[in-house]
């Protein structure tokens, strides 16, 4: 198969980590007989420097014409003084909107080799953890009606949580499709004991799964209990689906369980297989060009692209297995290094992972 991939390397360490992911994808192509064609486009600070705009129209057109998009990182102090609509981060929001991406998928994976890096007790995470949080991205309280007014001389502010059946069904579909490739269990997180919007959420998720994915088991957990369970026994969860605000909070909590942000990937998806895949960390301009950046998060993001956009599950599993192999051999970049391990640079880490496939 031939796949067209748009690459938005971005700023800071972005070019380094996307180069590492490309190297791994090239090795996958060699072994599994796929052709990946990479086209680089400008976005973020580098686009501002070159064109004066964080998201040039050429980039949007190029991404829309591709099979999927691989993103490095955008931003840095160089552009902090610019107005909000001209900052690098505006490009990220713009490309999500242009591609119609309404779901954010963030796996919080703790590799068994790095269990000691987790802030949780070793016995809770010694066998590794992977929670995939599917967060609704463009609805809910962040996009609902809001206001600031005055009542009896006192300032008052309000925000509205609103979800339609259609919005809930489409995010449920994403979660169910992922679960079908894994445990066939979806944990739906809400606050149905208090919120009307959550009652509709719960009812809709169950009805949609029963109709379209009868093999899927849906389990309900209230958001406050979920926050507790993530630090009590994170290994009990697999695919989790939830609203915008709950997903925002819970995904950060789950990420902390892993102990290293340099290992975490994410994706944003919509109604088509065209997705945006990226690490969750920033551009880290202080270490750019020093071969210190950990490429594993971006390599995992590329693996998610293979699985979730292209349906190449075996190839994704090969990447995961290669990463585990390299970690088991004791190789570490600076961010995950501990005494007794073998410290290497980001470029060598990518090469070792590619060689292990």
Secondary structure, 3 states (H helix, E strand, C coil): CEEEEEEEEECCCHHHHHHHHHHHHHHHHHHHCCEEEEEECCCCHHHHHHHCCCCCHHHHHHHHCCCEEEEEECCCHHHCCCCHHHCHHHHHHHHHHHCCCCEEEEEEEECHHHHHHCCCCHHHHCCCEEEEEEEECCCHHHCCCEEEEEECCEEEEEECCCCCHHHHHHHHHHHHHHHHCCCCEEEEEECCCCCHHHHHHHHHHHHHHHHHCCCCEEEEEEHHHHHHHHHHCHHHCCEEEECHHHHHHHHHHHHHHHCCHHHCEEEEECCCCCCEEEECCCCCHHHCCCCCCCCHHHHHHHHHHHHHCCCCHHHHHHHHHHHHHHHHCCEECHHHCCCCCEECCHHHHHHHHHHHC
